[in-house]
Amino acid sequence: MKWGICGRPGKGPVKGETALEFYDQCEVATSFRDIEKIINSGIFTPDNSRSPFFKASFIAMLIELRALMYKAEKYASKIDFVDDVLQRDKVKDVSDLIKFVRDAVCHPDIPHHHLDDGGRASFNVSFGAGCLAQIGDHRQESLYDDDICFFFGMQHIYMKRHVIRAVQEAHAKLSPLLDEGRL
């Protein structure tokens, strides 16, 4: 079964809301479509984890996802759930986590890849539950059998619990602001 987020948004803006400007509507619709295509491509499997397209797809997805988080906060409200989010430093909710991870994948020289003990651990991936590494008191550990977990320094992001849920929440907030047929 394919995962999907984009449906027909209805009959334009909800009463009292204003549609996004044309450029922003195109950008939002493109972000939703690109994320859906990346997730449905089948790239995020253990068999594909060594493919050069695995990391590239993750990076492209996080860039588009960060753009959606920005647009949701600007035009509706922040996507701010905290389930399974490690709240530390500047990461207070899922939007902050997405920004943290997007910054990490786009800027390999920033401290987002560092552990508290000074070590470096970046773009480690767990398919299902398991502990990839124990470094001092820190464990790069996924708690869920049904999810993929990506690790960057002290942080982690789950595909279903963070990425897909954030996209779905952004879709619920932004699709009513798009002109009919945009998605």
Backbone as CSV, one residue per row, in Angstrom:
resi,resn,N_x,N_y,N_z,CA_x,CA_y,CA_z,C_x,C_y,C_z
1,MET,0.838,-1.181,0.000,0.000,0.000,0.000,0.881,1.242,0.000
2,LYS,0.579,2.160,-0.866,1.348,3.394,-0.967,0.886,4.387,0.082
3,TRP,1.831,5.159,0.568,1.521,6.207,1.526,1.147,7.443,0.738
4,GLY,0.138,8.164,1.168,-0.268,9.368,0.456,-0.725,10.453,1.403
5,ILE,-0.469,11.673,1.023,-0.905,12.806,1.828,-1.710,13.780,1.009
6,CYS,-1.563,13.761,-0.288,-2.171,14.797,-1.106,-3.510,14.329,-1.657
7,GLY,-4.536,14.971,-1.223,-5.860,14.735,-1.766,-6.360,16.035,-2.340
8,ARG,-7.547,16.027,-2.829,-8.137,17.265,-3.331,-8.484,18.143,-2.138
9,PRO,-8.013,19.383,-2.113,-8.175,20.213,-0.934,-9.575,20.757,-0.715
10,GLY,-10.482,20.549,-1.588,-11.819,21.082,-1.383,-12.080,22.249,-2.309
11,LYS,-12.819,23.206,-1.841,-13.254,24.324,-2.679,-12.512,25.611,-2.346
12,GLY,-11.209,25.548,-2.184,-10.433,26.749,-1.910,-10.340,27.039,-0.424
13,PRO,-9.987,28.261,-0.070,-9.770,28.614,1.329,-11.029,28.441,2.184
14,VAL,-10.819,28.077,3.423,-11.888,27.991,4.403,-12.332,29.405,4.742
15,LYS,-13.605,29.567,5.065,-14.127,30.894,5.388,-13.246,31.579,6.430
16,GLY,-12.862,32.805,6.154,-12.040,33.564,7.084,-10.545,33.415,6.837
17,GLU,-10.158,32.500,5.967,-8.734,32.302,5.677,-8.428,32.890,4.308
18,THR,-7.192,33.223,4.077,-6.749,33.782,2.816,-5.828,32.784,2.139
19,ALA,-6.011,32.611,0.854,-5.140,31.712,0.097,-3.720,32.262,0.078
20,LEU,-2.762,31.370,-0.028,-1.369,31.768,-0.146,-1.162,32.439,-1.500
21,GLU,-0.131,33.254,-1.598,0.231,33.842,-2.878,0.576,32.724,-3.855
22,PHE,0.458,33.018,-5.152,0.657,32.013,-6.195,1.994,31.273,-6.043
23,TYR,3.081,32.009,-5.850,4.403,31.380,-5.747,4.456,30.430,-4.547
24,ASP,3.931,30.877,-3.410,3.938,30.028,-2.222,3.050,28.805,-2.409
25,GLN,1.924,28.971,-3.098,1.061,27.823,-3.376,1.801,26.778,-4.217
26,CYS,2.486,27.240,-5.242,3.254,26.318,-6.101,4.347,25.623,-5.300
27,GLU,5.038,26.379,-4.463,6.113,25.818,-3.657,5.583,24.767,-2.674
28,VAL,4.483,25.066,-2.004,3.890,24.131,-1.048,3.418,22.864,-1.762
29,ALA,2.705,23.021,-2.861,2.207,21.859,-3.603,3.359,20.992,-4.108
30,THR,4.414,21.628,-4.590,5.581,20.886,-5.066,6.258,20.142,-3.920
31,SER,6.372,20.778,-2.769,6.978,20.111,-1.610,6.179,18.872,-1.218
32,PHE,4.859,18.998,-1.149,4.030,17.840,-0.815,4.220,16.713,-1.833
33,ARG,4.182,17.047,-3.109,4.326,16.022,-4.162,5.709,15.370,-4.105
34,ASP,6.767,16.175,-3.944,8.120,15.618,-3.928,8.337,14.700,-2.732
35,ILE,7.869,15.110,-1.558,8.016,14.258,-0.374,7.268,12.952,-0.574
36,GLU,6.054,13.034,-1.087,5.272,11.820,-1.323,5.979,10.886,-2.309
37,LYS,6.518,11.437,-3.377,7.234,10.621,-4.367,8.479,9.972,-3.758
38,ILE,9.221,10.718,-2.957,10.431,10.166,-2.327,10.064,9.020,-1.395
39,ILE,9.073,9.234,-0.541,8.682,8.186,0.411,8.157,6.962,-0.325
40,ASN,7.350,7.177,-1.355,6.763,6.048,-2.097,7.737,5.392,-3.073
41,SER,8.921,5.950,-3.244,9.887,5.397,-4.202,10.431,4.036,-3.772
42,GLY,10.345,3.740,-2.483,10.906,2.485,-1.981,12.390,2.578,-1.647
43,ILE,12.949,3.750,-1.671,14.384,3.906,-1.413,14.742,3.618,0.037
44,PHE,13.820,3.844,0.973,14.151,3.716,2.390,13.935,2.288,2.890
45,THR,14.790,1.387,2.393,14.782,-0.021,2.814,16.212,-0.433,3.151
46,PRO,16.369,-1.482,3.940,17.733,-1.959,4.221,18.513,-2.302,2.951
47,ASP,17.843,-2.871,1.950,18.532,-3.226,0.708,19.075,-2.008,-0.031
48,ASN,18.427,-0.876,0.125,18.854,0.342,-0.572,19.742,1.247,0.269
49,SER,20.024,0.866,1.488,20.744,1.764,2.396,22.155,2.112,1.929
50,ARG,22.742,1.320,1.067,24.088,1.619,0.544,24.038,2.344,-0.800
51,SER,22.846,2.556,-1.317,22.686,3.264,-2.582,23.033,4.736,-2.401
52,PRO,23.660,5.353,-3.397,23.922,6.793,-3.294,22.627,7.606,-3.287
53,PHE,21.523,6.996,-3.721,20.242,7.689,-3.742,19.548,7.683,-2.382
54,PHE,19.981,6.819,-1.477,19.378,6.741,-0.140,19.583,8.058,0.608
55,LYS,20.836,8.465,0.747,21.143,9.700,1.469,20.641,10.915,0.693
56,ALA,20.812,10.906,-0.615,20.360,12.028,-1.435,18.846,12.209,-1.311
57,SER,18.114,11.126,-1.280,16.660,11.193,-1.132,16.277,11.738,0.238
58,PHE,16.993,11.296,1.263,16.719,11.790,2.611,16.969,13.300,2.690
59,ILE,18.075,13.744,2.108,18.403,15.168,2.121,17.336,15.969,1.380
60,ALA,16.960,15.525,0.186,15.932,16.237,-0.589,14.620,16.291,0.191
61,MET,14.258,15.188,0.823,13.021,15.133,1.604,13.072,16.120,2.772
62,LEU,14.212,16.185,3.474,14.324,17.085,4.631,14.328,18.547,4.215
63,ILE,14.890,18.861,3.068,14.849,20.239,2.573,13.403,20.653,2.310
64,GLU,12.658,19.795,1.630,11.247,20.099,1.348,10.424,20.134,2.630
65,LEU,10.705,19.225,3.550,9.969,19.171,4.813,10.209,20.425,5.639
66,ARG,11.435,20.894,5.692,11.744,22.125,6.427,10.987,23.303,5.815
67,ALA,10.895,23.339,4.488,10.148,24.408,3.820,8.670,24.363,4.216
68,LEU,8.110,23.172,4.314,6.706,23.039,4.737,6.508,23.483,6.179
69,MET,7.461,23.154,7.055,7.343,23.570,8.451,7.353,25.097,8.538
70,TYR,8.202,25.723,7.749,8.281,27.189,7.730,6.963,27.783,7.245
71,LYS,6.428,27.230,6.142,5.182,27.756,5.580,4.007,27.509,6.531
72,ALA,3.961,26.371,7.190,2.878,26.105,8.146,2.909,27.131,9.273
73,GLU,4.089,27.396,9.805,4.202,28.371,10.891,3.859,29.785,10.408
74,LYS,4.274,30.123,9.199,4.036,31.460,8.663,2.558,31.703,8.356
75,TYR,1.891,30.728,7.756,0.536,30.949,7.265,-0.563,30.333,8.137
76,ALA,-0.225,29.404,9.008,-1.249,28.740,9.831,-0.757,28.732,11.276
77,SER,-0.133,27.647,11.683,0.477,27.575,13.011,1.587,26.535,12.975
78,LYS,2.481,26.645,13.910,3.650,25.776,13.975,3.234,24.324,14.205
79,ILE,3.923,23.422,13.533,3.774,21.990,13.801,4.657,21.746,15.023
80,ASP,4.045,21.473,16.156,4.810,21.514,17.403,4.628,20.301,18.320
81,PHE,4.304,19.148,17.740,4.188,17.982,18.620,5.565,17.573,19.139
82,VAL,5.575,16.920,20.298,6.836,16.580,20.960,7.002,15.072,21.185
83,ASP,6.076,14.269,20.700,6.175,12.818,20.876,7.491,12.301,20.301
84,ASP,8.256,11.589,21.107,9.530,10.980,20.699,10.583,11.989,20.249
85,VAL,10.404,13.269,20.586,11.393,14.300,20.270,12.291,14.475,21.496
86,LEU,13.590,14.351,21.284,14.553,14.602,22.352,14.687,16.125,22.500
87,GLN,14.099,16.658,23.554,14.099,18.099,23.768,15.374,18.506,24.494
88,ARG,16.259,19.133,23.738,17.517,19.616,24.293,18.043,20.723,23.403
89,ASP,18.773,21.615,24.010,19.331,22.768,23.310,18.211,23.516,22.573
90,LYS,18.343,23.716,21.279,17.341,24.471,20.526,16.187,23.609,20.011
91,VAL,16.228,22.313,20.237,15.164,21.426,19.766,14.109,21.300,20.861
92,LYS,12.950,21.934,20.622,11.848,21.922,21.592,10.636,21.150,21.089
93,ASP,10.542,20.950,19.758,9.399,20.261,19.163,9.828,19.696,17.809
94,VAL,8.876,19.094,17.094,9.235,18.423,15.847,9.718,19.401,14.769
95,SER,9.165,20.607,14.717,9.656,21.580,13.724,11.112,21.940,13.984
96,ASP,11.457,22.107,15.248,12.862,22.374,15.595,13.744,21.181,15.245
97,LEU,13.236,19.965,15.486,13.993,18.756,15.152,14.234,18.672,13.649
98,ILE,13.215,18.956,12.863,13.349,18.917,11.404,14.376,19.955,10.942
99,LYS,14.345,21.139,11.515,15.348,22.156,11.173,16.746,21.680,11.556
100,PHE,16.888,21.092,12.738,18.175,20.572,13.204,18.721,19.542,12.210
101,VAL,17.885,18.587,11.828,18.331,17.518,10.921,18.610,18.073,9.531
102,ARG,17.734,18.957,9.034,17.987,19.578,7.726,19.315,20.322,7.741
103,ASP,19.576,21.067,8.795,20.857,21.769,8.898,22.024,20.783,8.936
104,ALA,21.846,19.688,9.645,22.926,18.679,9.738,23.241,18.067,8.379
105,VAL,22.203,17.703,7.613,22.469,17.047,6.328,22.989,18.025,5.285
106,CYS,22.660,19.301,5.428,23.105,20.298,4.444,24.448,20.931,4.787
107,HIS,24.854,20.827,6.059,26.087,21.484,6.508,26.918,20.500,7.344
108,PRO,27.723,19.677,6.697,28.456,18.633,7.430,29.504,19.156,8.417
109,ASP,29.830,20.438,8.354,30.868,20.978,9.232,30.316,21.610,10.513
110,ILE,29.012,21.572,10.733,28.449,22.192,11.944,28.406,21.175,13.085
111,PRO,28.246,21.630,14.319,28.314,20.745,15.495,27.137,19.780,15.669
112,HIS,26.160,19.822,14.795,24.993,18.938,14.917,25.368,17.455,14.843
113,HIS,26.534,17.160,14.348,26.992,15.778,14.199,27.763,15.286,15.419
114,HIS,27.999,16.167,16.368,28.852,15.847,17.509,28.055,15.298,18.687
115,LEU,28.688,14.409,19.400,28.137,13.882,20.649,28.648,14.734,21.799
116,ASP,28.008,14.594,22.940,28.407,15.394,24.104,29.858,15.157,24.515
117,ASP,30.365,13.945,24.273,31.738,13.628,24.676,32.776,14.072,23.644
118,GLY,32.313,14.767,22.583,33.232,15.256,21.559,33.339,14.343,20.352
119,GLY,32.820,13.142,20.456,32.820,12.234,19.312,31.873,12.727,18.225
120,ARG,31.898,12.024,17.122,31.067,12.397,15.980,30.285,11.169,15.537
121,ALA,28.995,11.333,15.355,28.133,10.249,14.872,27.054,10.876,14.007
122,SER,27.045,10.544,12.730,26.123,11.203,11.829,25.598,10.260,10.760
123,PHE,24.342,10.421,10.458,23.613,9.660,9.449,23.731,8.157,9.680
124,ASN,23.573,7.758,10.925,23.418,6.346,11.237,21.931,6.033,11.136
125,VAL,21.601,4.833,10.648,20.205,4.491,10.381,19.877,3.141,10.991
126,SER,18.729,3.084,11.667,18.227,1.832,12.225,16.886,1.506,11.587
127,PHE,16.788,0.325,11.012,15.530,-0.168,10.465,14.893,-1.043,11.525
128,GLY,13.886,-0.506,12.201,13.264,-1.224,13.303,13.974,-0.922,14.609
129,ALA,13.517,-1.620,15.662,14.068,-1.394,17.004,15.478,-1.956,17.108
130,GLY,16.311,-1.267,17.878,17.653,-1.756,18.126,18.589,-0.639,18.508
131,CYS,19.667,-1.022,19.158,20.688,-0.062,19.564,21.871,-0.179,18.605
132,LEU,22.159,0.892,17.893,23.285,0.902,16.954,24.606,1.090,17.672
133,ALA,24.590,1.937,18.704,25.840,2.249,19.393,25.550,2.796,20.784
134,GLN,26.450,2.480,21.693,26.439,3.082,23.025,27.762,3.816,23.153
135,ILE,27.679,5.138,23.281,28.869,5.965,23.367,28.752,6.755,24.666
136,GLY,29.498,6.340,25.669,29.335,6.934,26.995,27.935,6.631,27.502
137,ASP,27.226,7.670,27.915,25.847,7.503,28.375,24.828,7.582,27.240
138,HIS,25.281,7.939,26.067,24.368,8.131,24.930,24.209,6.842,24.133
139,ARG,22.953,6.527,23.829,22.645,5.363,22.994,21.981,5.839,21.706
140,GLN,22.521,5.421,20.591,21.829,5.639,19.324,20.917,4.427,19.172
141,GLU,19.670,4.620,19.613,18.744,3.501,19.743,17.377,3.860,19.189
142,SER,16.840,2.967,18.374,15.471,3.087,17.887,14.580,2.214,18.770
143,LEU,13.449,2.743,19.161,12.561,2.038,20.082,11.422,1.308,19.387
144,TYR,11.299,1.447,18.060,10.112,0.938,17.367,10.454,-0.020,16.235
145,ASP,9.802,-1.177,16.251,9.987,-2.172,15.194,9.438,-1.711,13.848
146,ASP,8.439,-0.854,13.877,7.732,-0.478,12.653,8.210,0.842,12.046
147,ASP,9.403,1.292,12.410,9.843,2.601,11.940,11.322,2.579,11.579
148,ILE,11.738,3.603,10.848,13.139,3.819,10.505,13.601,5.019,11.313
149,CYS,14.768,4.920,11.913,15.287,6.012,12.729,16.638,6.452,12.175
150,PHE,16.796,7.768,12.006,18.019,8.374,11.500,18.653,9.148,12.646
151,PHE,19.954,8.990,12.835,20.660,9.606,13.957,21.662,10.644,13.467
152,PHE,21.685,11.782,14.172,22.614,12.875,13.889,23.108,13.405,15.217
153,GLY,24.340,13.112,15.562,24.865,13.540,16.857,24.004,12.992,17.971
154,MET,23.518,13.863,18.835,22.694,13.450,19.970,21.217,13.301,19.603
155,GLN,20.838,13.703,18.407,19.433,13.688,18.003,19.094,12.495,17.112
156,HIS,17.796,12.239,17.009,17.289,11.197,16.119,15.947,11.657,15.559
157,ILE,15.604,11.164,14.367,14.321,11.477,13.748,13.762,10.194,13.146
158,TYR,12.498,9.930,13.444,11.808,8.752,12.924,11.052,9.098,11.642
159,MET,11.026,8.155,10.710,10.316,8.373,9.449,8.803,8.510,9.679
160,LYS,8.187,7.525,10.320,6.727,7.574,10.514,6.331,8.555,11.608
161,ARG,6.973,8.455,12.736,6.551,9.211,13.914,6.866,10.704,13.837
162,HIS,7.842,11.063,13.023,8.194,12.478,12.886,7.926,12.992,11.471
163,VAL,8.601,12.413,10.485,8.533,12.944,9.120,7.109,12.848,8.562
164,ILE,6.567,11.646,8.494,5.250,11.478,7.873,4.170,12.209,8.670
165,ARG,4.215,12.110,9.978,3.217,12.814,10.790,3.312,14.326,10.578
166,ALA,4.514,14.877,10.523,4.675,16.316,10.308,4.132,16.731,8.947
167,VAL,4.374,15.918,7.924,3.842,16.227,6.592,2.320,16.197,6.624
168,GLN,1.750,15.204,7.262,0.292,15.112,7.345,-0.308,16.303,8.094
169,GLU,0.326,16.728,9.177,-0.174,17.884,9.920,-0.021,19.162,9.105
170,ALA,1.084,19.297,8.377,1.264,20.465,7.510,0.212,20.466,6.407
171,HIS,-0.077,19.297,5.866,-1.092,19.186,4.815,-2.449,19.640,5.342
172,ALA,-2.805,19.214,6.547,-4.089,19.600,7.140,-4.170,21.115,7.347
173,LYS,-3.048,21.744,7.653,-3.044,23.194,7.910,-2.937,24.015,6.625
174,LEU,-2.195,23.516,5.647,-1.918,24.318,4.456,-2.867,24.063,3.289
175,SER,-3.368,22.849,3.147,-4.212,22.560,1.977,-5.465,23.432,1.912
176,PRO,-6.101,23.811,3.052,-7.254,24.716,2.935,-6.883,26.104,2.409
177,LEU,-5.614,26.445,2.431,-5.167,27.758,1.975,-4.766,27.768,0.504
178,LEU,-4.834,26.596,-0.133,-4.461,26.500,-1.545,-5.684,26.629,-2.419
179,ASP,-5.489,27.193,-3.612,-6.584,27.260,-4.572,-6.987,25.847,-4.955
180,GLU,-8.245,25.667,-5.303,-8.758,24.359,-5.694,-7.926,23.788,-6.844
181,GLY,-7.601,22.509,-6.721,-6.857,21.817,-7.764,-5.342,21.984,-7.691
182,ARG,-4.833,22.779,-6.756,-3.385,23.016,-6.688,-2.642,21.745,-6.330
183,LEU,-3.194,20.919,-5.434,-2.516,19.673,-5.049,-2.880,18.582,-6.012
